[in-house]
Amino acid sequence: MSRSTALGRRRAVEAARAGLGVWHLVRALRVDDPHPALDRVLGVRQLAQAALVLRSGSAEAHTLSALVDALHGATMVPLALDPRRRRFALGQAVTALVLTVAEVAVVGRGRRRR
């Protein structure tokens, strides 16, 4: 994979993350949002995380971002036990899994090709 292709994929992951952050913030403004505070916090976190990873641009930043996503997904498991929060928690767990896999995929194995 060329360097420009890898850079494009990394940017695409962070653009998707930023879009998710905006979606959470817009959703928090809706009157019928059942979890406005959670959506606000998640929106700000996703936007900040995307900006920081893009600013750094390093493989380590993507790896750390994957770790943050994995931890977020793990914290959603206990919330899924509450019937009122189950749908939200499962949605967050799936989103966190997808973002974790995407971040790891753009970094690869971390070894340089010769």
C-alpha positions as CSV (number, residue, x, y, z in Angstrom):
1,M,0.0,0.0,0.0
2,S,1.4,3.4,-0.9
3,R,2.0,6.0,1.7
4,S,-0.6,8.3,0.2
5,T,-3.2,5.5,0.3
6,A,-2.4,4.8,3.9
7,L,-2.7,8.5,4.8
8,G,-6.1,8.7,3.0
9,R,-7.4,5.7,4.9
10,R,-6.3,7.2,8.2
11,R,-8.0,10.5,7.4
12,A,-11.1,8.6,6.3
13,V,-11.4,6.9,9.7
14,E,-11.0,10.2,11.5
15,A,-13.5,11.9,9.2
16,A,-16.0,9.2,10.0
17,R,-15.3,9.7,13.7
18,A,-15.8,13.5,13.4
19,G,-19.0,12.8,11.6
20,L,-20.1,10.6,14.4
21,G,-19.3,13.3,16.9
22,V,-21.4,15.8,15.0
23,W,-24.2,13.3,14.8
24,H,-24.2,12.9,18.6
25,L,-24.2,16.6,19.1
26,V,-27.1,17.2,16.7
27,R,-29.0,14.3,18.3
28,A,-28.5,15.8,21.7
29,L,-30.4,18.9,20.5
30,R,-33.5,16.9,19.7
31,V,-36.3,17.2,22.2
32,D,-37.0,13.4,22.0
33,D,-33.4,12.3,22.7
34,P,-33.5,9.9,25.6
35,H,-29.8,10.5,26.5
36,P,-29.0,14.1,25.7
37,A,-26.1,14.3,28.3
38,L,-24.5,11.1,27.0
39,D,-24.8,12.3,23.4
40,R,-23.2,15.6,24.2
41,V,-20.3,14.0,26.0
42,L,-19.8,11.4,23.3
43,G,-20.0,14.1,20.6
44,V,-17.4,16.2,22.2
45,R,-15.1,13.2,22.8
46,Q,-15.4,11.9,19.2
47,L,-14.6,15.3,17.8
48,A,-11.7,15.9,20.1
49,Q,-10.3,12.4,19.5
50,A,-10.5,12.8,15.7
51,A,-8.8,16.2,15.9
52,L,-6.0,14.9,18.2
53,V,-5.3,11.8,16.1
54,L,-5.4,13.8,12.8
55,R,-3.0,16.4,14.3
56,S,-0.6,13.8,15.5
57,G,-0.9,11.6,12.4
58,S,1.3,8.9,14.0
59,A,0.6,5.2,14.2
60,E,0.9,5.5,17.9
61,A,-2.0,8.0,18.0
62,H,-4.2,5.6,16.0
63,T,-3.2,2.7,18.4
64,L,-4.1,4.8,21.4
65,S,-7.3,5.8,19.7
66,A,-8.2,2.1,19.2
67,L,-7.5,1.5,22.9
68,V,-9.9,4.4,23.9
69,D,-12.6,2.9,21.6
70,A,-12.1,-0.6,23.0
71,L,-12.3,0.7,26.6
72,H,-15.5,2.6,25.7
73,G,-17.0,-0.5,24.2
74,A,-16.2,-2.5,27.4
75,T,-17.8,0.2,29.6
76,M,-21.0,-0.2,27.6
77,V,-21.4,-3.9,28.5
78,P,-22.7,-3.3,32.1
79,L,-25.0,-0.5,30.8
80,A,-26.6,-3.1,28.4
81,L,-27.9,-4.9,31.4
82,D,-30.3,-2.0,32.1
83,P,-33.3,-2.5,29.9
84,R,-33.8,1.3,29.6
85,R,-30.2,1.8,28.3
86,R,-29.7,-1.5,26.5
87,R,-30.3,-0.2,22.9
88,F,-28.0,2.8,23.5
89,A,-25.3,0.7,25.1
90,L,-25.4,-2.0,22.4
91,G,-25.2,0.6,19.7
92,Q,-22.2,2.2,21.4
93,A,-20.5,-1.1,21.8
94,V,-20.9,-2.0,18.1
95,T,-19.7,1.5,17.1
96,A,-16.7,1.2,19.4
97,L,-15.9,-2.2,18.0
98,V,-16.1,-0.9,14.4
99,L,-13.9,2.1,15.2
100,T,-11.4,-0.1,17.1
101,V,-11.1,-2.4,14.1
102,A,-10.8,0.6,11.7
103,E,-8.0,2.2,13.7
104,V,-6.1,-1.1,14.0
105,A,-6.5,-1.7,10.3
106,V,-5.1,1.6,9.2
107,V,-2.0,1.1,11.4
108,G,-1.4,-2.5,10.4
109,R,1.2,-4.7,12.1
110,G,3.5,-1.8,12.8
111,R,6.4,-3.3,10.9
112,R,8.1,-1.4,8.0
113,R,8.4,-3.1,4.7
114,R,11.8,-3.3,3.1
